[in-house]
Amino acid sequence: MAQVHQRPPGKRSAVALLLVAGGACALALLVNSPSLAQGWGGGQPPGHGMGWDGAGRMGPNDQRFIVMMIPHHEGAIAMAEMALTRAKRPEIKQLAKSIKASQTQENAQMRSWFRQWFGGDVPQWGGSYGRGVYSGWGGWMGGGGGMMMGRGGGMGMMGTDVEWLKNAPDFDRAFIEQMIPHHRMGVMMASMAQSNSQHPQLRELQQAMVKVQSQEIEQMAQWYRNWYGKP
């Protein structure tokens, strides 16, 4: 039987940060790019069923943001739910409880706005945050397993492998190493979207996301330094 070589926690953390940095370029194109808003020049529109119309055009910036942010939140919620039963430290459990509550409420609010503003339910995300950058987009940015490749694709979380987290020997450490880059991606998404947001309510929510998740990143980084030394 072939041996499976586990990547040391510290290296996983470093790789995750590199993946986030690379993914930011793709997100900048998606959230704010006029060219992608106007049309897709590569044949079949990527991610059928994600809010793209028949001509390969995505809707307004706010529509794109909601379609992308809801599944990203769902990834954090999945990790938080796992932490409520698996984490050993009460600090991690309390943070997980807060993440689950806040991001569940934000998803409900964004779904309500989407129905109000765009006349329908939020379409299912047609890509995967775990393989390639968005593997459902016909190989764009390495859909066969490139820049944002995770160990198993997991639940579509950016660079996050939920199965690895589920079986991590030190769950608390693994949770921080996964959640920090996941939050950093969320902060980048919300920051990029603010300048072109058409609805002040959503812009206010984006600002709150940046503030809260940045604070949570700093808190987790401090815990990591206290508990495990430098990342």
Helices and strands as residue ranges (DSSP letters): H 9-32, H 34-38, H 61-86, H 90-118, G 135-137, H 162-166, H 171-194, H 200-228
